Amino acid sequence: MSQHQLVLILDFGSQFTQLIARRLREEGVYCEIQPCNAKPPASRPDSLIGLILSGGPDSVLSDTAPPFDVAWLGLGVPVLGVCYGMQLLAHLDGGVLGQGQAREYGRAVLERVGAESALLAAWPQESQVWMSHGDHVEAAPAGYVVTGRTEGCPIAVMEDVTRRRFGVQLHPEVTHTQHGKLLLRAFVFEVCGARGDWSIGSFLDEQTAKVRAMVGADKVICALSGGVDSSVVAALLHHALGDQLHCIFVDTGLLRKGEREAVAAEFSELNLTVVDASARFLGELAGVSDPEQKRRIIGAAFIRVFEEEARRVGGARWLAQGTLYPDVIESVSFRGPSATIKSHHNVGGLPERMDLKLIEPLRELFKDEARALGEALGLSEGRVWRHPFPGPGLAIRIIGDVTAEKADLLREADAIYLDEIRRAGLYRDIWQAFAVLLPVQTVGVMGDDRTYERVCALRAVTSVDGMTASWFPMPYDVLARMSDRIVREVRGVNRVVYDISSKPPATIEWE
C-alpha cells in the first residue's frame, strides 16, 4: 500500500474506471486500481482512507456477476459505489434491484431531493449527468436516504451518512457530468478526510530516493526511443543516477524525419549510444507484407541489436522500461487478457534473455502524469507532448512490403503533415496524427504530363488513452494546404485522402 493517503478503486470492468483514478489524482489524492476479485487485507492499512466500487457491464443479479469479497466492506472506510458499484452495494445491504425497466444511456438531468446531501452539497438543484445502465436500484436499503433522481431513475443517488456508504447511478468521472468533480471532491475530502498529499513533485522526490536505494552503484541501461515514456524514464534515471545510466538509441531506418538527430541533440548529456542499424532492419524486411510478420521481424532484430550494444556496457545489472499504470492495470484485469488485435509494439523478452533486473519507475503513472513529470525534469515541450509513435515505426504505416524508397517518401509526407498541424496550432488538440502510404497508384496530371503515382492517407484522432478514439475534424483549409504541399513537394505522391474512421470499429494505426 502507498505511503500517501490512499483511495482504492475496485474495478468491475467499466471502460471509465481509469477516469475515476485520474480525476482523483488531479485533486492530489493518490489512488490505485485493483481487480474486483482482489483479496482484501486482514486489517485496514493506515494509508487506506476510502473505497470506490466502479461501474461494469454485468448485472449484479446475473449468475456470471464478477466475484467480490464482502470483507472489503468491513474495513471501516467510506465506500462509494458508482453505477454497477451502487447496485452491488444496494444488493449487499438489503435493497431491491430492478432489471431493464429504467434503462438510461447518455445525458440526463439530475434533480436533488431531500434536505441535505453529503455528496451533492455544492450541486445546483438540477444539472446534467451521464447515465449508462440497464439495472437500477428499485428500493434503497434501510439506512439510506435518496438525495438525487432523474426522470428515468428515481434512485440516482443514495447516502447512508452514518455508515459512510454512498451510491451514485450516474458517472461522476466523465466530462458529460457537469459537476462530477464536485461529487468526487466531496467524497474524498469531506467524507474520507483526504489531505491531498500527492503530487508529481513528491513522486519525483520519492522515486529518486527509491531508485538510488534499489540500484546502488550498479549500471542501468535504457532503450531510448525518443517517445514520451522512454524519454521520461531516461530523464528520471539520469536525475537519480547520473553517469550510472547508459542509453541506447537504435536507428531502424523506420523513424520519423530528423528523429535520430533530435534525440542525439536533446540527450547529449546522457551516456547515449546511437546505433545505425537501418540497413539491417530494411534488409530483413525485404519482401514482407504481412503486418504481424513485420512486427516479429522488427522485434527480434531490435533485441539482437540491443543485446549486442548492451554487452558493451560492462557491469550493467538493470534494464529500465517505460511501463505505465494502464499497462499494469490491464495485466491484472479480472477478465483476463483481451483478444489480440495486433502484437504490442514494445520490446518484449529483454529481461529474461539478458539476465537483467527490471526497473520501471513510471509504473504508478498515467500518461498525462508522465508528461507532467517530463516537464518537471526539464524535457522540451516538443518531446513531452509528442504524439505516440509505434515501435515498428513506418513499417506498419507502409501498407505492403517495406523498402528504403517507400520509407523516405513516407517520411517526407509525414513531416509535411505534422508541420502543417503545428502551424495551424492543432498539435496539442490531437492525440495522434500520421501519414500512411497505400499500396495503390492512381492517375494524375502535373503540368501537361500524366502521372501514375502513390496515394497518401492522413490520419488524426482524439483520445484519452488510445483505447477508444474519434477521428479529428480537420479544418478544410488546413487539409487543403496539407494536400497541396504533399503532392507538390513529395515526388511520387499524386493523391491525398483523409481517414474519418473512429476506434472502434477501426484501430488507430492501419496495421
Disulfide bonds with the S-S distance in Angstrom:
none
